[in-house]
Amino acid sequence: MQPTISIPNGWQYPRFAFGQRTQQGIVIGLEYKPAGTQLAYEYGNSWRYTVLPDKHSDEVRHYSEDQIQTLSVAEIQQQLQAEIDEHQQQIKAIQEQLAAIGGSEDA
């Protein structure tokens, strides 16, 4: 069963989703600034996104909806292929370590 997130009536739907890749990084959080609140007064009545610019860092950045740009299909494919290549290199290194210790010996 897929997890669901309910958006209250009267709130705009977010333009970006959890895990979506953008030019700024991967969206890891969403926060809504409802009209009539201090936050909406400061930041505007809209969604604000928490983005992880680099998966190898613990730094996060916050952007309003108009500050985030989507990636083209080619850019997403390029990022995904780079991740696949990185994982394949890690798998190869682990397989080499396993072979170096004898592989399938019982503990």
C-alpha angles and dihedrals in degrees: 000000000000118000113245133210118203120213112208119241112270095030120112116243114251117256093215131046136217109280094016114145115231135170087264095050138269119332108238101163144025130200127182124215104207119209116266096032130112090243091055089049091053100038105017131257100291147081121299118202132212109215131192103214094190125021089213093060135068091218117115130187132204125224137176117232094262092054096061124084125199123234124241118246089253091053092050091048090050092051093047093048090050089053091048090050091049092050092047089053090051091049091050091050092050092047089052090051090049092050091048092058095047102273111230102025113139117245 
